[in-house]
Amino acid sequence: MPAPLENIRIVDMSRILAGPWAGQLLGDYGADVIKVKQPGTEDDTRHWGPTWLAGAQSESAYFLSANRNKRSVTVDLTVPAGQRITCQLAQHDS
């Protein structure tokens, strides 16, 4: 049985709390979620703690849980080429 959102692509450009969590839920239901990150930056929640991955203080449990079921790509949205790439991601045909 296919997942309910199996042929849906989500381009997740969110950064904090509600947006990443919503993308994670859509991924849980089978959507193809692609997280778009700006070059030279990290997700603000990557280092939120306490509660880091066992033995490491590099990735918070919140970051790991809110970004499961996602692929990621780094795109510079300030340049036309980056804007085109993001539009192409969003124009996915199922």
trRosetta pair geometry for C-beta under 8 A, 3 or more apart (Angstrom, degrees):
i j d omega theta_ij theta_ji phi_ij phi_ji
2 6 4.5 -72 176 -11 108 157
2 30 7.1 101 165 -161 75 162
3 6 4.4 130 60 -64 84 90
3 29 5.9 148 170 165 108 48
3 30 2.4 156 111 -68 138 144
4 29 5.0 -43 59 -180 106 106
4 30 6.0 153 50 30 53 126
5 8 4.4 -60 -174 35 87 125
5 26 6.1 -96 115 -169 171 76
5 29 4.4 68 11 115 116 101
5 30 4.5 157 64 72 71 87
5 31 4.0 -33 130 -58 128 82
6 30 4.3 -43 -74 154 59 132
6 31 7.7 -112 -79 -79 12 35
7 94 3.4 64 172 -153 111 129
8 26 7.4 -97 102 -178 125 111
8 30 7.7 89 38 102 94 84
8 31 4.5 -47 86 -119 100 94
8 32 7.0 -179 91 24 46 76
8 94 7.0 -17 -69 -84 37 126
9 31 6.9 145 -111 -176 17 87
9 32 4.6 -31 -107 73 72 106
9 33 7.8 162 -162 -83 53 29
9 34 6.9 5 -172 1 99 107
9 89 7.2 -148 151 167 135 72
9 90 7.5 -175 105 -130 115 33
9 92 3.8 47 16 54 152 153
9 94 7.7 -164 -14 -77 91 79
10 23 5.9 177 125 -131 139 85
10 26 5.1 74 -33 114 158 150
10 27 7.5 -106 43 -58 133 76
10 31 5.0 46 -10 149 112 135
10 32 7.0 169 22 82 69 50
10 33 4.5 -14 66 -109 110 74
10 34 7.1 173 86 25 57 64
11 34 5.6 -21 -114 69 60 99
11 36 6.0 23 -179 -23 91 120
11 86 6.6 112 -177 -165 148 80
11 89 5.0 109 -98 117 124 117
11 90 4.9 -64 -6 -80 144 83
12 19 6.8 138 -163 159 92 96
12 20 7.0 87 176 -107 133 54
12 23 3.9 33 -104 -107 140 150
12 33 5.5 29 -20 -174 125 98
12 34 6.6 176 22 82 82 41
12 35 4.7 -35 77 -102 112 61
12 36 6.7 172 79 12 52 74
12 70 6.6 -53 33 -133 146 132
13 19 7.9 -66 80 177 47 142
13 35 8.0 147 -82 -159 31 52
13 36 4.8 -19 -95 58 79 114
13 86 7.7 37 -77 -147 128 129
14 18 7.4 -104 -171 87 147 65
14 19 2.2 -145 -168 143 158 143
14 20 5.5 -148 100 -44 112 60
14 22 7.4 73 15 47 164 106
14 23 6.6 -170 39 -21 121 125
15 19 6.6 39 25 64 37 136
15 20 7.2 -19 161 -40 10 108
15 43 6.2 -176 -152 -142 75 73
15 44 5.7 66 161 9 108 107
15 45 7.7 159 162 -6 66 96
16 19 6.9 60 56 33 40 105
16 20 7.2 -24 -133 1 3 112
16 44 5.4 -16 -82 60 102 131
16 45 6.3 146 -119 -43 65 107
17 20 6.9 116 57 37 8 96
17 21 6.4 -22 167 -8 44 117
17 45 7.6 151 -51 -72 55 137
17 66 7.8 -93 -124 -126 22 156
18 21 5.8 -66 -145 42 26 111
18 22 6.1 28 160 -22 66 107
19 22 5.8 -54 -146 33 27 109
19 23 6.5 25 156 -15 62 106
20 23 5.6 -55 -148 39 34 112
20 24 6.2 39 153 -24 66 105
20 35 7.8 28 -118 -115 89 123
20 43 7.5 74 -83 -156 146 134
20 45 7.0 -116 28 28 162 148
20 66 4.0 57 127 154 116 117
20 67 6.0 -42 -166 -69 117 75
21 24 5.5 -51 -148 33 32 115
21 25 6.6 33 153 -19 64 102
21 66 5.1 -58 -75 -131 62 102
22 25 5.8 -53 -152 35 33 111
22 26 6.5 32 151 -17 65 105
23 26 5.6 -53 -147 37 34 111
23 27 6.3 36 152 -19 65 105
23 33 4.9 123 -179 -154 96 138
23 35 6.9 102 148 -84 159 89
23 66 7.8 68 62 169 94 77
23 67 7.8 11 94 -114 118 52
23 70 6.3 39 141 -86 118 128
24 27 5.6 -55 -151 37 31 114
24 28 6.5 40 148 -26 63 101
24 33 7.6 -142 -82 80 29 175
24 65 7.0 50 -151 144 160 60
24 66 5.1 -122 -36 -160 143 42
24 67 6.5 -82 -82 -68 107 15
24 68 5.8 64 -141 50 104 75
24 69 6.3 116 -147 47 58 108
24 70 7.1 -67 -91 -35 63 112
25 28 5.3 -46 -150 28 35 117
25 29 6.8 23 153 -8 63 104
26 29 5.9 -62 -155 43 34 105
26 31 4.1 -22 154 32 94 143
26 33 5.9 123 90 -74 105 120
27 30 7.6 154 -171 15 32 7
27 31 5.7 -84 -83 64 40 84
27 33 4.2 -68 -72 4 105 133
27 68 6.8 -177 100 104 139 65
27 69 2.9 145 147 116 127 124
27 70 5.7 -90 -78 -61 155 69
28 68 7.8 53 -70 95 85 106
28 69 6.0 -160 -59 -6 49 165
32 71 7.6 -10 -177 13 80 114
32 92 7.4 -130 75 161 132 168
33 69 6.1 66 34 121 124 85
33 70 4.4 -63 102 -108 109 81
33 71 7.2 157 90 24 57 67
34 70 7.0 143 -108 -167 17 83
34 71 5.2 -24 -111 73 71 94
34 72 7.0 142 -168 -104 60 27
34 73 6.1 4 -180 6 109 108
34 89 5.8 -114 78 -168 151 131
35 67 6.5 -5 -55 -142 157 104
35 70 4.7 52 -24 163 108 135
35 71 7.1 -170 20 90 77 39
35 72 4.2 -28 68 -104 101 86
35 73 7.5 161 80 24 54 60
36 72 7.6 176 -76 -155 19 69
36 73 6.0 -21 -110 70 62 87
36 74 7.9 118 -165 -120 55 21
36 75 5.3 -37 -158 32 102 118
36 77 7.6 79 150 -58 127 114
36 86 6.1 45 -124 -113 157 104
36 89 7.3 164 -72 65 119 165
37 41 6.7 -155 176 78 93 89
37 42 7.8 -3 -161 -127 133 30
37 43 7.0 -79 -113 -55 117 82
37 72 5.9 25 -10 -176 114 115
37 73 7.2 178 26 88 79 37
37 74 5.0 -42 77 -103 94 69
37 75 7.4 121 62 24 44 66
38 41 4.6 28 79 31 102 125
38 74 7.2 13 132 -155 10 81
38 75 7.5 -56 -101 73 40 53
38 76 6.9 70 -150 -111 69 50
38 77 6.7 -67 -100 12 90 99
39 74 5.1 88 -82 169 71 118
39 75 7.7 -139 -34 77 87 10
39 76 5.3 -26 6 -73 117 91
42 46 5.0 -66 157 18 117 147
42 47 7.7 61 114 -14 139 103
43 46 4.7 115 71 -38 89 97
43 63 6.1 134 97 -135 131 113
43 67 7.3 -117 -48 -64 176 143
44 48 7.6 48 133 -45 70 107
45 48 4.8 -36 -153 -1 62 124
45 60 6.3 -104 160 56 74 131
45 62 5.4 -101 178 109 118 113
45 63 4.6 166 117 -82 93 86
45 66 6.7 5 105 50 157 142
46 58 7.8 -33 159 155 99 59
46 59 5.8 -58 -168 -122 78 68
46 60 6.4 148 166 14 24 92
46 63 4.6 83 -108 -113 41 160
47 57 7.8 49 -144 157 83 78
47 58 7.6 -57 -99 -167 83 31
47 59 7.8 -70 -81 -107 49 29
47 60 6.2 118 -158 -31 9 108
47 63 7.8 38 -21 -33 29 144
48 60 4.5 -28 66 -41 67 173
48 62 5.3 -29 78 48 123 135
48 63 6.8 146 33 -38 95 97
49 52 5.1 -17 -107 -51 131 92
49 57 6.6 -46 -39 -149 167 89
49 60 5.1 -149 -69 -106 75 105
51 60 6.3 63 90 -162 75 82
51 61 4.3 -56 140 14 104 125
51 62 7.2 89 89 -23 116 82
52 56 5.9 -126 143 93 119 59
52 57 4.7 -147 -37 -115 176 49
52 58 7.1 105 -166 32 127 40
52 59 6.5 119 -157 74 86 42
52 60 5.6 -69 -102 -106 65 47
52 61 6.7 -151 -113 -28 14 77
53 56 4.9 -4 79 57 99 105
53 58 7.2 -33 38 56 115 78
53 59 5.2 29 -10 71 120 93
53 60 7.9 -160 -21 -131 73 7
53 61 6.9 152 -63 -75 53 66
53 64 6.5 100 -70 -41 104 151
56 59 6.8 21 110 28 119 78
59 63 5.5 -116 -170 77 82 129
59 64 5.7 86 144 -54 116 102
60 63 4.6 99 60 4 85 101
60 64 7.0 -155 94 -3 46 86
61 64 5.8 -58 -147 41 33 110
61 65 6.1 25 159 -14 68 110
62 65 6.2 -64 -146 41 26 103
62 66 6.0 10 165 -8 66 116
63 66 6.3 -65 -138 44 23 100
63 67 6.0 -8 170 6 62 121
64 67 6.6 -78 -140 49 19 94
64 68 6.8 43 159 -57 61 90
65 68 6.1 -28 -151 -14 33 112
67 70 5.2 -80 -174 37 69 132
67 72 7.8 3 -171 -59 122 121
73 85 7.8 -136 137 150 140 126
73 89 7.5 -160 43 -88 148 146
75 82 4.5 137 171 -154 86 95
75 85 5.3 -155 -130 88 128 130
75 86 5.7 146 131 -60 160 95
76 79 5.1 30 110 20 113 106
76 81 7.7 37 66 75 99 91
76 82 4.1 -133 76 -64 59 152
77 82 5.0 -127 -82 126 28 125
77 83 6.1 82 -153 -76 62 71
77 86 6.4 26 -105 -28 93 150
78 82 6.9 33 38 52 43 143
79 82 4.9 89 62 9 81 105
79 83 7.2 -151 94 -7 41 88
80 83 5.5 -57 -147 37 35 112
80 84 6.3 37 156 -22 69 103
81 84 5.7 -53 -150 34 32 113
81 85 6.5 35 151 -21 64 103
82 85 5.6 -49 -148 33 34 113
82 86 6.5 33 154 -17 64 105
83 86 5.8 -55 -150 37 32 111
83 87 6.4 32 152 -17 65 106
84 87 5.7 -56 -148 38 32 111
84 88 6.3 33 153 -21 66 106
85 88 5.7 -56 -150 35 30 112
85 89 6.6 35 151 -22 64 102
86 89 5.6 -48 -152 30 34 114
86 90 6.6 28 152 -15 64 106
87 90 5.7 -59 -150 39 34 110
87 91 6.3 29 154 -20 67 110
88 91 5.8 -58 -143 36 32 109
89 92 6.7 -11 176 -41 41 102
